[in-house]
Amino acid sequence: MLAELAGGHADRTWDKRMREIVRPDLLILDDFAMRQLTAPQADDLYELVSERQGRSLIITSNRAPSDWYPLFPNPVVAESLLDRLIDASHQVIMNGPSYRPNKRPKSTADKPPVN
């Protein structure tokens, strides 16, 4: 999504692209806060969240919300954006083992020898 918006800055279609992303009744941001944001990415994310104020947004993350702040280059943008996200949210914390190892294909080393 952030790459899509970055492309809009490059070809001057940012407003159109933002309207498309904002439009759905429900927006899901999966794997949020996986890595540090650039200043333009943080600004785009701020605009997106501001435009969607009061509309459904689901965010999944492997990090606690308190760990999101350092990922933003501008602490003022981080505070404003995360304040909007966290204060108006319902948080569901899921602890336990990852399901992903169970989805990996078994290697030949894991299979018993054939007689």
Accessible surface in RSA format (square Angstrom, percent):
REM  Atomic radii and reference values for relative SASA: ProtOr
REM  Chains: A
REM  Algorithm: Lee & Richards
REM  Probe-radius: 1.40
REM  Slices: 20
REM RES _ NUM      All-atoms   Total-Side   Main-Chain    Non-polar    All polar
REM                ABS   REL    ABS   REL    ABS   REL    ABS   REL    ABS   REL
RES MET A   1    77.46  40.1  30.25  20.0  47.21 112.4  35.87  30.5  41.59  55.1
RES LEU A   2    34.85  19.4  31.64  22.6   3.20   8.0  31.76  22.3   3.09   8.3
RES ALA A   3    84.17  77.4  66.41 102.5  17.76  40.4  72.54 102.2  11.62  30.8
RES GLU A   4    85.44  49.1  79.42  60.1   6.02  14.3  27.04  52.3  58.40  47.7
RES LEU A   5     0.00   0.0   0.00   0.0   0.00   0.0   0.00   0.0   0.00   0.0
RES ALA A   6    52.63  48.4  46.39  71.6   6.24  14.2  47.46  66.8   5.17  13.7
RES GLY A   7    24.49  30.2   0.00   N/A  24.49  30.2  22.76  62.5   1.72   3.9
RES GLY A   8     0.09   0.1   0.00   N/A   0.09   0.1   0.00   0.0   0.09   0.2
RES HIS A   9    97.61  53.3  75.04  52.2  22.57  57.7  59.09  60.9  38.52  44.8
RES ALA A  10    89.66  82.4  49.31  76.1  40.36  91.8  61.31  86.3  28.35  75.1
RES ASP A  11    74.78  52.4  51.90  51.7  22.87  54.1  40.95  96.4  33.83  33.7
RES ARG A  12   221.70  93.1 187.39  95.5  34.31  81.7  69.59  95.1 152.11  92.2
RES THR A  13    46.82  33.3  42.66  43.2   4.16   9.9  46.77  62.8   0.05   0.1
RES TRP A  14    51.95  20.8  50.83  24.6   1.12   2.6  50.83  27.1   1.12   1.8
RES ASP A  15    91.30  64.0  87.12  86.7   4.18   9.9  23.03  54.2  68.26  68.1
RES LYS A  16   124.75  60.9 123.45  75.7   1.30   3.1  67.01  60.3  57.74  61.5
RES ARG A  17    53.34  22.4  51.09  26.0   2.24   5.3  11.51  15.7  41.83  25.3
RES MET A  18     9.05   4.7   9.05   6.0   0.00   0.0   9.05   7.7   0.00   0.0
RES ARG A  19   149.57  62.8 143.58  73.2   5.99  14.3  73.80 100.9  75.77  45.9
RES GLU A  20    88.41  50.8  78.53  59.4   9.88  23.5  31.68  61.3  56.73  46.3
RES ILE A  21    23.88  13.6  19.12  14.2   4.76  11.5  23.88  17.2   0.00   0.0
RES VAL A  22    18.06  11.9  18.06  16.3   0.00   0.0  18.06  15.7   0.00   0.0
RES ARG A  23   145.70  61.2 134.84  68.7  10.85  25.8  66.21  90.5  79.49  48.2
RES PRO A  24    55.14  40.2  44.80  40.8  10.34  37.6  55.14  45.5   0.00   0.0
RES ASP A  25   123.84  86.7 111.35 110.8  12.49  29.5  37.19  87.5  86.65  86.4
RES LEU A  26    81.85  45.6  66.00  47.2  15.85  39.9  66.00  46.4  15.85  42.7
RES LEU A  27    23.61  13.1  22.88  16.4   0.73   1.8  23.61  16.6   0.00   0.0
RES ILE A  28    96.70  55.0  73.44  54.7  23.26  56.1  73.44  52.9  23.26  63.1
RES LEU A  29    18.09  10.1  15.06  10.8   3.04   7.6  18.09  12.7   0.00   0.0
RES ASP A  30    97.74  68.5  74.09  73.7  23.65  55.9  26.89  63.3  70.85  70.7
RES ASP A  31    59.74  41.8  51.98  51.7   7.75  18.3  10.73  25.3  49.01  48.9
RES PHE A  32    18.41   9.2  12.46   7.7   5.95  15.5  18.08  11.0   0.34   1.0
RES ALA A  33    13.48  12.4   1.07   1.7  12.40  28.2   6.94   9.8   6.54  17.3
RES MET A  34    98.41  51.0  80.30  53.1  18.11  43.1  76.45  65.0  21.95  29.1
RES ARG A  35   185.84  78.0 180.33  91.9   5.51  13.1  65.17  89.1 120.67  73.1
RES GLN A  36   109.85  61.4  93.97  68.7  15.88  37.8  35.72  76.0  74.13  56.2
RES LEU A  37    24.41  13.6  20.43  14.6   3.98  10.0  21.04  14.8   3.37   9.1
RES THR A  38    74.96  53.3  68.42  69.4   6.54  15.6  71.55  96.1   3.41   5.2
RES ALA A  39    52.68  48.4  47.61  73.5   5.07  11.5  48.94  68.9   3.74   9.9
RES PRO A  40    80.62  58.8  75.64  69.0   4.98  18.1  80.48  66.4   0.14   0.9
RES GLN A  41    55.77  31.2  55.09  40.3   0.68   1.6   8.54  18.2  47.23  35.8
RES ALA A  42     1.13   1.0   1.13   1.7   0.00   0.0   1.13   1.6   0.00   0.0
RES ASP A  43    70.03  49.1  68.82  68.5   1.21   2.9  23.67  55.7  46.36  46.2
RES ASP A  44     6.14   4.3   6.14   6.1   0.00   0.0   0.00   0.0   6.14   6.1
RES LEU A  45     3.60   2.0   3.60   2.6   0.00   0.0   3.60   2.5   0.00   0.0
RES TYR A  46    54.98  25.7  54.98  31.3   0.00   0.0  32.05  24.1  22.94  28.3
RES GLU A  47    69.10  39.7  69.10  52.3   0.00   0.0  13.45  26.0  55.65  45.4
RES LEU A  48     1.01   0.6   1.01   0.7   0.00   0.0   1.01   0.7   0.00   0.0
RES VAL A  49     7.88   5.2   6.54   5.9   1.33   3.2   6.86   6.0   1.02   2.8
RES SER A  50    31.01  26.2  18.14  24.2  12.87  29.6  18.19  38.7  12.82  18.0
RES GLU A  51   103.53  59.4  82.61  62.5  20.92  49.8  11.46  22.2  92.07  75.2
RES ARG A  52     5.06   2.1   2.63   1.3   2.43   5.8   2.84   3.9   2.22   1.3
RES GLN A  53   104.55  58.5  81.43  59.5  23.12  55.1  48.18 102.6  56.37  42.8
RES GLY A  54    85.64 105.6   0.00   N/A  85.64 105.6  43.93 120.6  41.70  93.4
RES ARG A  55    93.49  39.3  72.54  37.0  20.95  49.9  41.91  57.3  51.58  31.3
RES SER A  56    64.22  54.3  52.30  69.8  11.92  27.5  20.52  43.7  43.70  61.2
RES LEU A  57    48.54  27.0  18.22  13.0  30.32  76.2  18.22  12.8  30.32  81.6
RES ILE A  58    81.30  46.3  79.15  59.0   2.15   5.2  81.30  58.5   0.00   0.0
RES ILE A  59    44.93  25.6  15.96  11.9  28.97  69.8  15.96  11.5  28.97  78.6
RES THR A  60    55.95  39.8  51.86  52.6   4.09   9.7  55.51  74.6   0.43   0.7
RES SER A  61    38.34  32.4   4.07   5.4  34.27  78.9   5.82  12.4  32.53  45.6
RES ASN A  62   115.38  79.6  77.93  75.3  37.45  90.2  30.70  73.9  84.68  81.8
RES ARG A  63    93.15  39.1  81.88  41.7  11.26  26.8  22.93  31.3  70.21  42.6
RES ALA A  64    51.82  47.6  40.08  61.8  11.74  26.7  46.13  65.0   5.68  15.1
RES PRO A  65    25.20  18.4  25.20  23.0   0.00   0.0  25.20  20.8   0.00   0.0
RES SER A  66    83.32  70.4  64.89  86.6  18.43  42.5  50.09 106.7  33.23  46.6
RES ASP A  67    69.97  49.0  66.35  66.0   3.62   8.6  11.53  27.1  58.43  58.3
RES TRP A  68    16.13   6.5  16.13   7.8   0.00   0.0  16.13   8.6   0.00   0.0
RES TYR A  69    75.44  35.2  70.49  40.1   4.95  12.9  53.14  39.9  22.30  27.5
RES PRO A  70    94.54  68.9  72.44  66.0  22.11  80.4  85.10  70.3   9.44  58.6
RES LEU A  71    16.10   9.0  16.10  11.5   0.00   0.0  16.10  11.3   0.00   0.0
RES PHE A  72    11.61   5.8   1.61   1.0   9.99  26.0   1.61   1.0   9.99  28.6
RES PRO A  73    62.55  45.6  30.16  27.5  32.39 117.7  36.98  30.5  25.57 158.9
RES ASN A  74    64.74  44.6  62.65  60.5   2.10   5.0  17.29  41.6  47.45  45.9
RES PRO A  75   103.14  75.2  95.36  86.9   7.78  28.3  99.35  82.0   3.80  23.6
RES VAL A  76   112.90  74.3 109.65  99.3   3.25   7.8 112.24  97.5   0.66   1.8
RES VAL A  77    25.61  16.9  23.79  21.5   1.82   4.4  25.61  22.2   0.00   0.0
RES ALA A  78     1.24   1.1   1.24   1.9   0.00   0.0   1.24   1.8   0.00   0.0
RES GLU A  79    98.03  56.3  98.03  74.2   0.00   0.0  45.74  88.5  52.29  42.7
RES SER A  80    37.18  31.4  28.87  38.5   8.30  19.1  25.65  54.6  11.53  16.2
RES LEU A  81     0.00   0.0   0.00   0.0   0.00   0.0   0.00   0.0   0.00   0.0
RES LEU A  82     0.00   0.0   0.00   0.0   0.00   0.0   0.00   0.0   0.00   0.0
RES ASP A  83    65.20  45.7  62.23  61.9   2.97   7.0   8.29  19.5  56.91  56.8
RES ARG A  84    83.96  35.3  70.79  36.1  13.17  31.4  20.18  27.6  63.78  38.7
RES LEU A  85    17.48   9.7   9.77   7.0   7.71  19.4  12.17   8.5   5.31  14.3
RES ILE A  86    41.17  23.4  35.17  26.2   6.00  14.5  35.90  25.8   5.28  14.3
RES ASP A  87   111.63  78.2  76.43  76.1  35.20  83.2  32.86  77.3  78.77  78.6
RES ALA A  88    83.48  76.8  45.38  70.0  38.10  86.7  58.09  81.8  25.39  67.3
RES SER A  89    53.44  45.2  25.78  34.4  27.66  63.7  30.64  65.2  22.80  31.9
RES HIS A  90   177.26  96.9 150.07 104.3  27.20  69.6 102.85 106.0  74.41  86.6
RES GLN A  91    94.68  52.9  59.16  43.2  35.52  84.6  31.15  66.3  63.52  48.2
RES VAL A  92   125.26  82.4  93.94  85.0  31.32  75.5  97.61  84.8  27.65  75.0
RES ILE A  93   122.70  69.8  93.39  69.6  29.31  70.6  96.36  69.4  26.34  71.5
RES MET A  94   169.16  87.6 134.77  89.2  34.39  81.9 105.01  89.3  64.16  85.0
RES ASN A  95   142.16  98.0 103.80 100.3  38.36  92.4  37.55  90.4 104.61 101.1
RES GLY A  96    61.09  75.3   0.00   N/A  61.09  75.3  27.38  75.2  33.70  75.5
RES PRO A  97   137.55 100.3 105.16  95.9  32.40 117.8 116.98  96.6  20.58 127.9
RES SER A  98    62.98  53.2  38.68  51.6  24.30  56.0  45.39  96.6  17.60  24.7
RES TYR A  99   131.14  61.2 126.98  72.2   4.16  10.8  97.70  73.4  33.44  41.2
RES ARG A 100   121.83  51.2 120.39  61.4   1.44   3.4  47.80  65.3  74.03  44.9
RES PRO A 101    66.78  48.7  53.16  48.5  13.62  49.5  53.26  44.0  13.52  84.0
RES ASN A 102   127.67  88.0  96.45  93.2  31.22  75.2  27.10  65.2 100.57  97.2
RES LYS A 103   152.86  74.6 125.14  76.8  27.73  66.0  72.14  64.9  80.72  86.0
RES ARG A 104   157.43  66.1 144.48  73.7  12.95  30.8  57.34  78.4 100.09  60.7
RES PRO A 105   125.83  91.7  99.57  90.8  26.26  95.5 111.16  91.8  14.67  91.2
RES LYS A 106   150.51  73.4 130.26  79.9  20.26  48.2  78.34  70.5  72.18  76.9
RES SER A 107    58.62  49.5  49.60  66.2   9.01  20.8  51.04 108.7   7.58  10.6
RES THR A 108   118.46  84.3 104.82 106.3  13.65  32.5  74.26  99.7  44.20  66.8
RES ALA A 109    95.24  87.6  55.29  85.3  39.95  90.9  67.93  95.7  27.32  72.4
RES ASP A 110    97.42  68.2  64.39  64.1  33.03  78.1  18.61  43.8  78.81  78.6
RES LYS A 111   123.93  60.5 109.79  67.4  14.14  33.7  61.31  55.2  62.62  66.7
RES PRO A 112   110.06  80.2  95.82  87.3  14.25  51.8 102.73  84.8   7.34  45.6
RES PRO A 113   122.82  89.5  97.60  89.0  25.21  91.7 108.51  89.6  14.31  88.9
RES VAL A 114   147.75  97.2 114.78 103.9  32.97  79.4 118.85 103.3  28.89  78.4
RES ASN A 115   185.47 127.9 114.93 111.1  70.54 169.9  65.90 158.6 119.57 115.6
END  Absolute sums over single chains surface
CHAIN  1 A     8688.3       6952.0       1736.3       4875.0       3813.4
END  Absolute sums over all chains
TOTAL          8688.3       6952.0       1736.3       4875.0       3813.4
